[in-house]
Amino acid sequence: MSLPQFNEIKGLSNLEISDAIIKAEKELFNLKFKKATRQPFKSHEIKFTKRRLAQLKTVLTLRLDVLEQTNTNAIANLIQKQNYLTGNF
């Protein structure tokens, strides 16, 4: 298993990223549980899972910030047009 690639995550949709976040969190929980109960597991998988989870959350946050900024700009433009039409500057 190699380190997760950031380029692979960029191609996913927001729903796929959300599903992958849930899956990674469950996997991380299971790995930590195996570690606590001293069951056999590959210790590097914890690092890889944490890294993948961070990458997924980063991409999702960046996309949501862009959407929020776009919506804010659209609302500001609408308010500006409304004020222009009513003559309230």
C-alpha positions in Angstrom: 0.0 0.0 0.0 1.5 3.3 -1.0 0.8 6.8 0.3 -2.5 8.2 -0.9 -2.2 10.6 -3.8 -3.8 14.0 -3.7 -4.5 14.0 -7.4 -6.8 11.0 -7.1 -8.9 12.9 -4.5 -9.3 16.0 -6.7 -11.2 13.9 -9.3 -13.9 12.8 -6.9 -17.3 14.5 -6.5 -18.3 16.1 -3.1 -20.6 13.1 -2.4 -17.8 10.6 -3.1 -15.5 12.6 -0.9 -18.1 12.6 2.0 -18.5 8.8 1.6 -14.7 8.4 1.6 -14.4 10.5 4.8 -16.9 8.3 6.6 -15.1 5.2 5.3 -11.7 6.5 6.4 -12.9 7.4 9.9 -14.4 3.9 10.4 -11.1 2.4 9.1 -9.1 4.6 11.5 -11.4 3.6 14.4 -10.9 -0.1 13.6 -7.2 0.3 13.3 -7.0 2.1 16.7 -9.2 -0.6 18.2 -6.9 -3.3 16.9 -3.9 -1.5 18.4 -5.6 -1.1 21.8 -6.6 -4.8 21.9 -3.2 -5.9 20.7 -4.6 -7.6 17.6 -2.3 -8.0 14.6 -2.3 -5.1 12.2 0.1 -3.1 10.1 1.1 0.0 12.0 1.8 2.1 8.9 -1.9 1.8 7.9 -2.8 4.2 10.7 -0.5 6.9 9.2 -1.8 6.3 5.7 -5.4 6.5 6.9 -4.8 9.7 8.9 -3.2 11.3 5.9 -5.9 10.2 3.5 -8.6 11.6 5.9 -6.8 14.9 6.2 -6.5 15.1 2.4 -10.2 14.4 1.9 -11.3 16.9 4.5 -8.9 19.5 3.0 -10.4 19.1 -0.5 -13.9 19.2 0.7 -13.3 22.3 2.8 -11.7 24.1 -0.1 -14.6 23.3 -2.4 -17.2 24.4 0.2 -15.3 27.7 0.7 -15.4 28.3 -3.0 -19.1 27.6 -3.1 -19.8 29.8 -0.1 -17.8 32.7 -1.7 -19.6 32.3 -5.0 -23.0 32.4 -3.2 -21.9 35.4 -1.2 -20.9 37.3 -4.3 -24.2 36.4 -6.0 -26.1 37.7 -3.0 -24.0 40.9 -2.9 -24.6 41.5 -6.6 -28.3 41.0 -6.1 -28.5 43.4 -3.3 -26.5 45.9 -5.3 -28.9 45.6 -8.2 -31.9 45.9 -5.9 -30.5 49.1 -4.4 -29.7 50.5 -7.9 -33.3 49.8 -9.1 -34.9 51.4 -6.1 -32.5 54.4 -6.1 -31.1 53.6 -2.6 -27.4 54.1 -2.9 
